Amino acid sequence: MSSDDEVVSYYKYDPSHVLPAVFAGVVFVSLVAHIWQNFRYHFWRVTFWAFWGGLIFTIGWILRCISSYHPANKNLFIAQSIFIYLAPPVYSAAAYNIVGRLMNYLPMHAVFHPNRVLMVFVYAGAAVEGITVAGAAKNAAAGDDLEQYKSGGVLIAVGLILQAVVEGLVITVVAMVHIRAAKAGPVPRNVKTICMTLYGTSTFILLRCIFRAVESFEMFGNLGCTENCGPILSNEWYLFAFELGPMLIFTFWLNLLHPGRFLPRNKTRYLDTDGRTERMGPGWIDRRDPWETFIDPLDFQGKLKGQVSHDQYWLRPDEWPICDDGSFADGTASNIKSRPATWEKILRPGEV
């Protein structure tokens, strides 16, 4: 294979022309819904990554549709591979931000500094994205260069493992917050909804990671193969079912249960220990230097000393004003400025 002109197709099967176009349209519908909801709930700071991931995923499937008509075009093949590989880690960043906002809402149950979620998870996700993109690019451009193909596969495998670890940590953190809230009393409905959403979306990301990991193992066992390279590499429907499918469920789940419906957009607004009243607090205050909070986000040093390093302001509720526009825990507050705070009460009388 001395030149691109000799390549009949970079795909190991006959790629569908119609389905990528259909799926691009479906992802685009979710993208439009995310844009509308972010404006509606004024939640761009939290769920911006859902928009960005949707944009990348839409572009990826559009490029795949175009590439299916030009299967010997290396640049198109590389581009669609990169965009499709890149979107899931970006989508995941939206879930990480939601975890941070949940811990701001329940500061007494926070596992670590809520505002460090961005650094702990999103930056780790950025590393995953970089490794994944590099691997996808090397893999797609390898041609008959088995060493480059193998090195690309190694990078992809490393990225998948890192993402799986990050998702496992996300589920663990959410579970810890959920358990602590349950021990303190009845868990408010909005908190339950957010926790279940995060459990579900992270699980689908893990499912996608498992699929890609199995694909990588199959690839290593068929280096240099051009046809009949194993069920996953030789059949496009696996990609649709286990790459596209989980991410479609992920993005539409966030559409249907958008966190802007259940959590306040102001991160200093928190739920009081009575599980109903919401107050405007000072926000998370850590007395340590920023570099210390980054190195020791779980505050092991403070716990060993028997005195945590952050201000437990929720223990002084009388110092903080009660929010007079209702409560997200009761379903009477809203991030929609033009919507009455009691709208949900009117729709569902008798519910708490």
HELIX and SHEET records of a PDB file:
HELIX    1   1 ASP A    4  GLU A    6  5                                   3    
HELIX    2   2 VAL A   18  TYR A   41  1                                  24    
HELIX    3   3 TRP A   44  TYR A   69  1                                  26    
HELIX    4   4 LYS A   74  TYR A  105  1                                  32    
HELIX    5   5 PRO A  107  HIS A  109  5                                   3    
HELIX    6   6 PRO A  114  ARG A  116  5                                   3    
HELIX    7   7 VAL A  117  VAL A  117  1                                   1    
HELIX    8   8 LEU A  118  VAL A  122  3                                   5    
HELIX    9   9 TYR A  123  ALA A  141  1                                  19    
HELIX   10  10 LEU A  146  ALA A  184  1                                  39    
HELIX   11  11 ARG A  189  PHE A  220  1                                  32    
HELIX   12  12 PRO A  231  SER A  234  1                                   4    
HELIX   13  13 TRP A  237  LEU A  239  1                                   3    
HELIX   14  14 PHE A  240  LEU A  244  3                                   5    
HELIX   15  15 GLY A  245  LEU A  256  1                                  12    
HELIX   16  16 PRO A  259  ARG A  261  5                                   3    
HELIX   17  17 PRO A  290  ILE A  295  1                                   6    
HELIX   18  18 PHE A  300  LYS A  305  1                                   6    
HELIX   19  19 TYR A  313  LEU A  315  5                                   3    
HELIX   20  20 PRO A  317  GLU A  319  5                                   3    
HELIX   21  21 TRP A  343  LEU A  347  1                                   5    
SHEET    1   A 2 ARG A 269  LEU A 271  0                                        
SHEET    2   A 2 GLU A 278  MET A 280 -1                                        
END                                                                             
